[in-house]
Amino acid sequence: MQNIENIYEIDLSSIDDSKMLADTVIASLEDEKAKNTSIKLKLGDNKVTQSQMVFIRSLIESYGSKLGFVETSNILIKDICLEMGIDTTKERPELINITSESFNDIQNAKLDDLREEFKSGFEQKEEQTQINTEEEKPKAVELIKDEPSDEPEIQKQVIGVYRKADEKENAEFLQDEEVDFYAVPTDETVVIDTKDTIYINQTLRNGQTVDYDGNVVIIGDCHPGSEIKATGDITVWGVLGSIAHAGAKGNVEAKIRALKMNAVQLRIANCYSRRPDGGNIPYIVKSSTFTPEEARIVDDNIVLFKMAQN
């Protein structure tokens, strides 16, 4: 096992685009100083998803380095790092050899600090009690309130309740949906896809193509005339009406998913399938009740499965 001692910093705090995020990490890791080091990732308030964090960590480890810790002010990112076992605290200071004599000096200094802190706190409390007993209590309180403080103001991050974009204010007719999340506990491990994943936040139009060595996730529709080719899975958060080829290097376990499957042609590894004649229309009417579907190989044929569960 390599001994990783040096620290290399990668600043991503001002980058929002997922592709730019990956390109910046790769460009930084190409630096010789970044190899075999502990990487410090500066995210600031940048909102990074858990899948992007998994991708970044695997990318760093592929260069022989290690993701040591993440600097972020976003509570949600801190929770994600906690789940992944990534430290979000500051760098640990260098170890200092302390003799028994210096240890006693340190302990005595700490005791002196505690005595001073207790004494100042007691005097402050006594002074506050005297002020509160005076007749002009509001005025005295106002003077204390206006005194400047050297301590930095703590900014609290409020986590609100998410709601739908078309939800009306103070709507009394809304009712809670009944969803059963209390299934029987399981000891099965979570399966993690280690292939690289690219996110495309746009609609693919006629003539546009995507060819990627890994998984492809598209947030938008794929119009007829466009084409997606990936060595891993293809996931479309919208209507898939184009040609989609997953598992391009022969991966028969690859899958194609979409909110609405209306593809001109589906291909997984070396298996082909086309759109049924009855549904061979270039466009479909959008609906808010789409049922996600997944295409995978079953007995050398591509079969569609509904992803909704009762």
Helices and strands as residue ranges (DSSP letters): E 7-11, H 18-29, G 32-34, E 38-44, H 50-62, E 66-72, H 75-84, H 100-132, H 137-146, E 197-200, E 209-212, E 215-218, E 227-230, E 234-240, E 243-246, E 256-261, E 265-268, E 271-274, G 277-279, E 293-298, E 301-306
